[in-house]
Amino acid sequence: MIHPVRFFLLGTMRAQYGDEGLPVGSPLQQAMLAALLLRDGRAAGAGELIEALWGDEAPASASAMLRTYAWRWRKVLEHDSDAPVILTSVGDGYRTVVPAGAVDALHMEKLAAAAIGAARGGEDPAQVRRLFAEALELWGGEPLTGVPGPYAQQQRTRLRELRTSLLEERCALDLELGDTALAVPVLRDLTAEHPLRERPYALLMRALYQNGCQADALALFDRARRLLAEELGVDPGPELREIHQRILRNDPALLGPAAVRPAPVVQPGPVPAHLPADTPDFTGREAELEALHSALAAAVREPSVDAALPIAAISGMGGVGKTALALRVAHRLRAGFPDGQLYADLRGDQDAPADPNVLLASFLTALGIAPGAVPEALEDRARLFRSLLDVRRVLVVLDNARDAAQVRPLLPGSARCAVLVTGRARLFGLATAVQVDLDVFSVAEARRLLARTAGAERVAADPAAVGELIRHCGRLPLAVRIVAARLASRPSWTVARLADRMAAEQDRMAELRLGDLAVAGAFEWGYRQLTAEQADAFRMVAAVCRPDIGVPAAAAVLGTGPRHAEDLLESLVDAGMLTAPRPGRYRYHDLLRVFALQLAGPDGAEQRTAGESAADEVTTALRRQLRFLLANATAAFQQLVPGDPIGTALTPVPAPGATFEDAQAAADWVAEEFEAAITAVLATAHRAAPAEDVRVAADLLVALSPFDADPRYERLTGAAAAVAQAADALGDQRSLGRAEFIRGNLAVQAARLDEAAEHSRRAADACRAGGDVVVLQQALNDLGVLAQFRHRYQEAVHHYDEANSLARALGHRAGQTATALNSALAQVRDGRPAEAAAACRRLLPGLTDAEEWTGLSYALYVLGLASHELGEHRQAVTALEECLRICRAAGIPLREAQARYRLADTLRLLDRHGEALDQALRAVADCRELAAERDRGHALVVTARTLDGLGRTEEALERLREAEELFDGLGLPDAEDVRQVLARLDGSAGSADAPEATGYVVGVA
């Protein structure tokens, strides 16, 4: 009975349970199990395993790590077992209980021992050779590829040496049986791989002699002798010298049975020309064509002695045009390969990929070998194939390969040939001359293909609709080809009509089908190759991946650790189902994401975990992502605004958020995850989610809102509107108040006064109803700002005072400072500068001692304005200059610009017009760069007054008209003040100053 669990160590480490692939974990986890498997049932203590994995550099946690790896392996291997039966504990170590036949490396060693024993026992050479062939066919590549540790390295060396010895023994038997055509390519490879190993030279010299190439055999001896002398300073050994002497004597015993056993006869026949027809409307890909053509054209020229077989590989997702590109290149090159072109579809994206053994039989018969003379064993066929192509120029196109192991037996050995391989995944392990990772079309290429197939006039008639259609196709060549063909077959349709039919995501896969062409079909084959775990990950991550996703977020969505999540995502990249635009970030092609979402829909995937519905799967993914985002956004908020009570009033989530070193790191995280967060919030609001999820969505927006949102204003506002609607429908006053606060606060920052007032009032009402005092304090501050913008200063003071009382009750010192200074600023404009100055002087000592630079700069700023209004101009200059110094040092650019134009206004009254103009002009420039339009208007007014004082009236009028236009555009009453200044240039400006306009403060913003 075949053991259900099998392990593959000869190549990249793999494990299988039946036909299902098992995850093998991290490289160190692989190293631990490999060290046990290769002991063939013998136990290894903890000390031995630590030495095997780390050598002298073992970490302090090595023992704990071993226990973790054992626990992980047991989760993978112990199917339906109450106690471990495969990986068992022995003392402080472990042993594996599996038959040798279940481990390819051990199985190879047993077959090798049997073959060597049979050879020494004088058994039939043909039977012995079959045993060697069976052992060698288990070889899948470099043993334990990528597995770290001293033990793995020792085993790699040992197993490589074993394989080399087996190949030598196998070749010796080939020569004994007269099959030199099979032995020569292998021996050439061995002498190249092991240039200082003498036996391959001896065997190759004998093979050449048997083929009648005595001179080549003697030349090979001279080359080996020189190499040994140059590298080692030694002469050839006895075996090599003996074969040399026998060849010089023309020893007939060297010929063996070759004289009576000829090589397979090559029958004359047509030159193979297997290439399918080229695509007549092939479009674009100029750079890729040039790279592939240049790499393969080297074979057309006479190769140098050390030239290698040129292999070009094309990888990419299904439908991206790999086959079309390969055939275009192959047809361009076919004249350079007069001995033929071989083509095979390896069906790597299907359940039953093509067998290399069967393909080799087809290739050999195409090259003239009689069917009855084709060897049975794969390795024999591969050797004969290489021998036949050794002096020919043949182009081999291997389309749709699954992996390098499938391709390797089909490769010629001669540099006169060339190979072009396509596959969804990169074929790691092939020494390629060029690797093309084929991407989707550019917009221009997609347009050209549409025009060539559907008609240039038709495409030119509606460029906007063409752009939409290409966007719906995701620029995937197969999708563009299908819609182009559909348009060509329906002359009455406009491009706009087809674009409209594809506008809804759920309709796209149905529209992207024509005859036997279907985008979904191209994706389906790739999906069916995934393991159950990969398929689950493919669907679940697609539910939340917009526009891309990082490893930590994916780990949260999948409910696994970051390392395992990364391994899963990388395996999907290798399968051509995901892309990695940069390290640690993953993205779906738009149509692949649509395909994945349909798998997770009502008619979802067959591979889904038993008992979980499609709706549950999407809901679970979204809920996990939302909580992951809130945990990290909360940590970012607390880093940016330490001490703000909102930071502790957000919904707690089970997993802790990330640790950010500083505010910049927090801002960087927000910038990276902002779009994903907004998309998650919108999806939650639109799915009629339960109140618990809507609350998390609202708090996520609150946590994101202190960060610079100017470029993303509409996205954040739209998400808050959706949450407000969902909360209102649920009667959730807390979430409604927070969403409306976000809408109001953003509108305040954008100077959308009517909108800001409406949402801020709604926020205050909902917060009062829901008892949300923390957000109410912020909403009241915004209402005060709005009243001050409209010159309703007493109303502003009332809102600020209430907000201040709440901040005091909450212990929110920064909030108290902000509202107190906002109130002082309103008092300045309400004709009470003395009260404002007194309030600022009370706050200054505490802010100075605490080094709260933002709050200190604001207090100095308001004190400067109050002193200006009191006529204490020198004191005003002192306060504003100190404010400027702090702003420059602490990096507070907007307050610096405000202080600069207020300083200019005071300097003007001190008859220091030159200094005043310089400060005012710098303030105008700074405000323009900061996109602070209201402040730029005030800076322009001060500039105009200063210019007028210098007698430059026309320039002053120009600046005032610019300010008037600005204020009118913002809907601010300051425009009327400017009109009064226009009427009397020497009057005092009546414009109000800028109150605190943000609901979140570090000290005071």
Secondary structure, DSSP 4 states (H G I P E B T S, - for coil): ---SEEEE-SSS-EEEETTEEE---SHHHHHHHHHHHTTTT--B-HHHHHHHHHGGG--TTHHHHHHHHHHHHHHHH-TT-SS-SSEEEETTEEEE---GGGBHHHHHHHHHHHHHHHHHTT--HHHHHHHHHHHHTT--SSTTTT--SHHHHHHHHHHHHHHHHHHHHHHHHHHHTT-HHHHHHHHHHHHHH-TT-HHHHHHHHHHHHHTT-HHHHHHHHHHHHHHHHHHHS----HHHHHHHHHHHTT-GGGGGGGGTSPPPPB---PPPB-PPPPPTT----HHHHHHHHHHHHTTTSPPPTT----EEEEE--TTS-HHHHHHHHHHHHGGG-TT-EEEEE--TTSSSPPPHHHHHHHHHHHTTB-GGGS-SSHHHHHHHHHHHTTTS--EEEEEEE--HHHHGGG--S-TTSEEEEEESS--TT---SEEEE--PPPHHHHHHHHHHHH-HHHHHH-HHHHHHHHHHTTT-HHHHHHHHHHHHH-TT--HHHHHHHTSSHHHHHHHSEETTEEHHHHHHHHHHTS-HHHHHHHHHHHTT-SS-EEHHHHHHHHTS-HHHHHHHHHHHHHTTS-EEEETTEEE--HHHHHHHHHHTSTT--TTSPTT--HHHHHHHHHHHHHHHHHHHHHHHHHHHSTT-GGGGSSPP-SS--PPPSSHHHHHHHHHHHHHHHHHHHHHHHHTT--HHHHHHHHHHHHHHTTS--GGGHHHHHHHHHHHHHHHHHHT-HHHHHHHHHHHHHHHHHTT-HHHHHHHHHHHHHHHHHHT-HHHHHHHHHHHHHHHHHTT-HHHHHHHHHHHHHHHHHHT-HHHHHHHHHHHHHHHHHTT-HHHHHHHHHHHHHHHHHHT-HHHHHHHHHHHHHHHHHTT-HHHHHHHHHHHHHHHHHHT-HHHHHHHHHHHHHHHHHTT-HHHHHHHHHHHHHHHHHHT-HHHHHHHHHHHHHHHHHTT-HHHHHHHHHHHHHHHHHHT-THHHHHHHHHH-TTSPP-PPPP----S--SS--
